[in-house]
Amino acid sequence: MALSIVETEKGVLFKAIIQPRSSGNMICGIHADALKIKLTAPPVDGAANILCVKFLASVLGIPASHIEIIKGHGRRNKKIFIHSVTREYLESIISSFAKSAK
C-alpha cells in the first residue's frame, strides 16, 4: 500500500508509525498507509518525538523547525506536517530509502 500524503499550499501531511527503543534510527518503509520509522530514543518525556523531528529533518535536508507533529504526541501513531516540502520531494526521499533497505 502507498503512503497517504495530503499536499497543501504550505506543505505535506502524512501518517507515521514510530517504533521507539530500536537499535538504530531508520525509515523502514510503508506499513498500511503510514511511514514506519524506527528510533533509538525511548518514549519518555517526549524524547522519541524530539528525535523523530530531528531525524526527519536530517533525512529530508530541511530545518527541524519545518517539521511539526500534529497529532499523537503520546502515541506510536502520529500525523506529521512538513512545511515548505512538496509531495514529490517527500516521495522521492522515501523511495530512495525503500530501495536502500532492500
KATABEL-V21318 format. One record per backbone hydrogen bond with DSSP energy under -1.0 kcal/mol. NH is the residue of the N-H (numbers start at 0). CO is the residue of the C=O. If there is no record, write none. Layout:
BEGIN
nh={NH/NH}
co={CO/CO}
END
This chain:
BEGIN
nh={3/5/7/11/12/13/15/16/17/18/20/21/25/27/30/33/34/35/36/37/38/43/46/49/50/51/52/53/54/55/56/57/58/59/60/61/65/66/67/69/70/74/77/78/79/80/81/82/83/89/90/91/92/93/94/95/96/97/98/99/100}
co={32/12/10/81/5/79/77/34/75/36/40/38/37/35/33/30/14/28/16/25/18/41/43/45/46/47/48/49/50/51/52/53/54/55/56/56/62/63/80/78/78/71/15/70/13/67/11/65/9/85/86/87/88/89/90/91/92/93/94/95/96}
END
